[in-house]
Every structure is written in C-alpha cells, then in structure tokens.
Amino acid sequence: MVALGQDKKAYTLMVTSFGQNETGDLLVLESENLKFYFTVTGDPFDKVELPGRLVVVASSDSLSSADDIVLLDSLSTIPQYSYGDRPVHHQLKAGDYFIISTFYANDTDAYEAQSNAVALPVRVVAFKTNVPAAWFSHLKTSEYNEETTLHLELEMELSCCADALGNFSSQWEIGVAESKNSTPNVIRTLYREDSLQEGAHRIVLDETLWNEVAFSQYKFITVKLASAYFSEGYRQVPDWEVRLPMKVITDIDQLNEERR
C-alpha cells in the first residue's frame, strides 16, 4: 500500500506497428489482423512488467466515444520493452479509423488507474475477387487434331491505395470436380503478377490445354486463388475458391457467339 501523501506512479503506454507508413498511418486489408507492439514506461519505473487490462477500440475520430467498436478487452501484462507484435482481430469494413489503445493497471494502490490513450490512424482496404465466367471449348480442328481451350474471366476490386500496396502476385488453380464437395482435379495453374488500380480490374484469359480431360464425368469448374499477396509489406490475401457449373462448347458457331 502506498504511504499517505505518496503520489501514485504514472505510466505511459506506447503503441507502434511495422505497418505504419512515413506519415504514421497504418494500412491494413479487411482480411488482415492489426498488429501492434505494446510497451509501458514510467518515471520512476521499477518493474519490468505491469499487469492490467488492455482495451483497444476503433473510432471514427481520435476521441473515444460510446459508438466505438471494441476490438480487444483483455487481461494483459505489458512489458517495458516489447520484441514481439500482438495481433488484434477485427471485422472493420473499408474506410478510415482511429485505433485507440488504453491500459488499466491492476495495482491501483501503487499506480494510476489508467494510462494515456494512444490513437493511431488506420486505413482499412477492401479487396474482392470474382469469376464472372469460366468455360471450356473442345473443337475438332482437322481430321486428326482437336483443340481444348480454357476461357477464364477474372475480376478483382480494390477500394484504394494501389500504389502503397504494390503489385499483386497470385496463383490460380483451375480444376474440374464431380460434385460441389468433391476434391477437384486441377488441370491448369496460372501464375500472375498484376499492377492493380483502384476500382474493378478485369482480366480475360484464353489458355490452350494440352492435357486430355474427360469432361463428361465432371459437373463443375473450380477456380481457386492461392498464395496471393501484395508486394509492399507482403500483405497476404486468404485463399478463395468458387465452383461454377461445367460448360463445354463443342460448336464453332456457339464459340464465336460467346466471344462477341
């Protein structure tokens, strides 16, 4: 217990992130966890760690209010020096926020009840993927030759910050499946690096398939996005898959109609 007349010790919460840019703003994808380094300092400060409660909220401005979204409210022991980041899960939609962190010490006899509030500006970026069309054509080009082609239309939408995120590297696995839940047979893998812009980015691909596929036994075309990331900061995008009804064009007139 603190002696009568003795001031309680103050402490300062410090919050940093490697994801911050030169202006101090933090850029994060909707699918990414926020990652922060939390440390406490004091003068005098005679403990290496301070037990208490860490509260992290998302706010529309730098001042906390009743409308804030609570991201973390957890018992924590904050170190004086932190060498590992702490992930903070969120479900924030694209937009600008302030992430406000406050620490509340357990030992209120010796320490002030709460720390300073640290507000970091954060921009949350939305990235969405869609496959508007995917089908195969299988045509006889001569008496002895046949040609199989994959037609694939990819659509990627980025809400902002294309330059800050860098190029988008991706792997697209194209397969065929017997049912909605069966394991697909991957027949083609495409590797791409694209320079996206804000808004929708559409890619139309026609790829010749050299391996023979018995389409009649399959009911679905599968398209899976895997191992995808933005180059600046190596921001990974979760794997994503869609299954579309199988479509195989065997008539040249129908093929020409599809391509118009």
Buried (B, 14 or more C-beta within 10 A) or exposed (E): EEEEEEEBBBBBBBBBBEBBEEEEBBBBBBEBBBBBBBBBEBEEBEBEEBEBBBBBBBBEEEEBEEEBBEBBEEEBEBBBEBEEBBEBEBEBEBBEBBBBBBBBBEEEEBBBEBBBBBBBBBBBBBBEBEBEBBBBBBBEEEEEEEEBBBBBBBBBBBBBBBEBBBBBBBBBBBBBBBEEEBEBBEBBEBEBEEEBEEEEBEEEBEEEBEEEBEBEEBBBBBBBBBEBBBEBBEBEBEEBEBBBEBBBBEEEEEBEEEEE
